[in-house]
Amino acid sequence: VEVAFRVIAQDDVDVPPELAARLATVKLLRAAWEKLTPGTQRGLAHFIESAKRAETRANRLMQVEAALRGAGPLPWARS
């Protein structure tokens, strides 16, 4: 038996394509994204990525954008 591991940087975050596109085109969003901890970034990425329907993904992307702009809470924040 042979076992191999691939070590990746602890702070790497797999960003969903639709979020990556918005971060690439809107500097304000990118700046806010970069201020977040890697854990929060992963949480937001998972929030979008875990949606199965395109409509849900789009809705979640809007929620994440609002949170990054300061116009809304993080999706998991309690009111």
C-alpha positions as CSV (number, residue, x, y, z in Angstrom):
1,V,0.0,0.0,0.0
2,E,1.3,3.4,-0.9
3,V,-0.2,6.6,0.4
4,A,0.5,10.1,-1.0
5,F,-0.5,13.5,0.3
6,R,-0.7,16.8,-1.5
7,V,-0.2,19.6,1.0
8,I,-1.9,22.9,0.0
9,A,-1.6,26.2,1.7
10,Q,-3.9,26.6,4.7
11,D,-5.2,29.9,3.5
12,D,-6.2,28.8,0.0
13,V,-9.9,29.2,-0.8
14,D,-11.7,27.7,-3.7
15,V,-13.8,30.6,-4.9
16,P,-16.9,29.7,-7.0
17,P,-16.6,31.0,-10.6
18,E,-19.5,33.5,-10.3
19,L,-18.0,35.1,-7.2
20,A,-14.5,35.1,-8.7
21,A,-15.9,37.0,-11.7
22,R,-17.5,39.6,-9.5
23,L,-14.3,40.0,-7.3
24,A,-12.2,40.4,-10.5
25,T,-14.5,43.2,-11.9
26,V,-15.5,45.1,-8.7
27,K,-12.5,46.5,-6.8
28,L,-14.6,47.4,-3.8
29,L,-15.8,43.8,-3.4
30,R,-12.2,42.5,-3.9
31,A,-10.9,44.8,-1.2
32,A,-13.6,43.7,1.2
33,W,-13.0,40.1,0.4
34,E,-9.2,40.4,1.1
35,K,-9.9,41.8,4.5
36,L,-11.8,38.7,5.5
37,T,-10.2,35.8,7.3
38,P,-9.6,32.6,5.2
39,G,-12.2,30.9,7.3
40,T,-14.9,33.5,6.5
41,Q,-13.9,33.4,2.9
42,R,-14.3,29.6,2.8
43,G,-17.7,30.0,4.6
44,L,-19.0,32.4,2.0
45,A,-17.6,30.4,-0.9
46,H,-19.3,27.3,0.5
47,F,-22.6,29.2,1.0
48,I,-22.7,29.9,-2.7
49,E,-21.2,26.6,-3.9
50,S,-23.6,24.5,-1.9
51,A,-26.6,25.8,-3.8
52,K,-27.8,23.4,-6.5
53,R,-30.1,25.6,-8.6
54,A,-28.7,28.5,-10.6
55,E,-31.4,30.8,-9.1
56,T,-30.4,30.0,-5.6
57,R,-26.7,30.5,-6.4
58,A,-27.5,33.9,-7.9
59,N,-29.5,34.8,-4.9
60,R,-26.7,33.8,-2.5
61,L,-24.2,35.7,-4.6
62,M,-26.3,38.8,-4.1
63,Q,-26.4,38.2,-0.4
64,V,-22.6,37.8,-0.2
65,E,-22.1,41.0,-2.3
66,A,-24.4,42.9,0.1
67,A,-22.4,41.6,3.0
68,L,-19.1,42.6,1.4
69,R,-20.5,46.1,0.6
70,G,-21.6,46.5,4.2
71,A,-25.3,46.6,3.1
72,G,-26.3,43.4,4.8
73,P,-25.1,40.9,7.4
74,L,-23.1,37.7,6.7
75,P,-25.5,35.0,5.6
76,W,-25.1,33.1,8.9
77,A,-25.3,36.1,11.2
78,R,-28.2,36.1,13.6
79,S,-30.5,39.1,13.6
